[in-house]
Amino acid sequence: MAFEAISHSILPVTLPSPATIIAKIARFEWELPHIEQEAGAYQLLEGPGLAPRFLGHENGRIMGLLMEKIEGRSASFQDLSICKTALGKLHELGHAHGDVNRHNFLVTEEGVKLLDFECLLENASPKSMRGELESLRAELVNESGRGGGFILQGGSN
């Protein structure tokens, strides 16, 4: 589950104030390992610029994470080439995404950003990487809504 939140200069990160950020929070205990995996993945991918910037999580037990909000749209079949390039860069780092549905590719003015790393496979096998690339075309034409999620926006008080 992901929520949007407004930062009011409470983070030790340089952001325009106020800045909209994404807070992804575990709702159930069984989601905690997925959030921990995803927080680690965002930290791992911070340097290459393949994903939104990781802004932080609670110290100690990870119950959620904060990341920058980037404007863009979900990928479609017309974006196959640039999505393959982004996925290829992830594979060059030795990782497979684990869930290449169209909503996990955010097409921005700066290119494609990858999202939702709770299934990331570090030190992935060439077979799993090849499988992701082979399934990408079908995922980008899938209009079922799978992986689309939702956004809750609260009113300002």
N, C-alpha and C positions, 0 to 999 in steps of 0.2 A: 504494500500500500504506500503511495506517495502523496504527500501534502505539500502545498506551497506555503511558504512562511515569509514574513517581512523581517529583514535584519535592521536593527536600530543601533548599529555600531557596537554590538556586544561581542562580535567575533574578532579575534586577532588576525583578521584577513583584510586586505585593502579592497573594499567594495564601494561603489557609489552608494551614498546614503540618502534615502532608504533604498535598498536593493532587494529584489525578489530572489529568494533562494529556494531550493527544493529540500524538504526534510522527508526522508524515507524512514519509517518507523515500524518495528516489528509489533504486530497486534497480538500475537500468540507466542507462547514459549517455543513451539516447534519452528517458528520463523527466525529465531535468534541465530542459528548457525548460517542461514542464508544471508542475513544482514551482515554478519561478521565476515563471511566470504566476500560479499560485495564491497564492503568497506576496504578490505585488503586489496581487492582488485582495482578499485579507484585509486588507491595510493600507489599501487604498482604501475598504473598507466598514466600517472600524473605528468611525467616527463615527455612522453611521445606526443601528447596532444590529441590522442585518439578519443578521449572522453571528456565530459565536463570536468572542471576542476573540483577536486575533493576539498571540502572546507573543514571537515572535522566530524568527530563523534564524541560521545561522552567518554571520559577517561574511565578505564576499568572495564566493566561489563558493557559490551557494545549492544545497545538496544535500538540504535538507529544511526543515520548518517546525514550529513548536510553536504550539498553540492551546489555549484552554481547553476542557475537557470539560464539556458541558452534558447533563444528563439529559433524555431525551425519547424519542419514538418516531417511526418513519417515518410519513409522511402516508398517508392513505387517501382514498377517494372522499368520505367524510363531512367531510373537511377542505378540500374544494374552495374554499369561499369564503375561508377565511383564507389558503390558499396563493395564491390569486389576488391577495389584498391584498398579501402579502409580495412576490410577483413584480412587482406593479404599482409598489411602492415602488422596487424595483431598476430598473425601466424608467424611472421618473421621474428617476433619476440618469443616464439615458442608456445604460444597460448591459443586455445580454441575458445570461442565465445560460449558455446554450449546452448544458445537459444537465439538463432538468427532470424526471428520473425521480423517483419517489416517495421514494426514499431520500435525495435531496438536499434534502428539506424535513423539518426536525426540529421536531416539534410539542412545545412545552414549556409549562410553566405560564405563562410570560410571553408566549406567542405562538409564531409560526413563525420559526425561524432557517434560513437557507439555507446549504448546505454544498457543497463540492467545486467550486471555481471554476477548474479548469484549462482550461475551455473558455469562460471569460467573454469577452464581446465588448464592449469599451469603444466609446463613440460608435456604438452599434448602430443599424441602420436600423429605422424603424417597422415594416417588413415582417417582420424577424426577431423583433421583440418581439411582434407580433401572432401570428406562428406559434407562439411559445412558449405564449402564452395559449390558443390554439386547441388545442394538443396536450396541455394540462395534464390535462384530464378523462381522456383515454385513459391517460396516464402514471400517474395516481393509482389506476386500477383494474388496472394491470398487476401480476400476481402471479408473473411469471417469475423474480424475484430479480435481474434486471439492475440493476446499480448498488448492490447490497446490500453488497458487500465482505465483510470478516471482521475480527475483532478477536483479536489474540494477547495473552494475559495471562500474564505471568511470575509465578512464585512468589516470595515474599519470602525473602531469604537470611538 
